[in-house]
């Protein structure tokens, strides 16, 4: 498979991705952790908060504040950071929600994340490898 979306489509044929919210957040965080050096220095702490939330070490309120800081950073620095860094920051925002928003489904959520995260630096090969690792059991039986 050449694109992570194709792997997700394959999983969706047999499973409801909404049942794999933890795995989706794991996927997103591992993508961003690999490329965190592309984030503006002041935003790396927000990625750390997202990681810590998944480990149960920070509260939803702290996660929400981190999300607000990223949005504020984008608004304040939009002209200076450029489209690629803005897209990567928007990908980061997906990890700063406690769960997938109720008006989205998991496939749509991860699809938008993939699009934003790849705008800065294509990581499709890495994303495919991650999906194959994280969803190995589902892909085997899909």
PyMOL commands that set and color helices and strands:
alter all, ss='L'
color gray80, all
select helices_A, chain A and resi 4-14+17-34+36-38+41-54+60-95+106-120+124-134+136-141
alter helices_A, ss='H'
color red, helices_A
deselect
rebuild
show_as cartoon
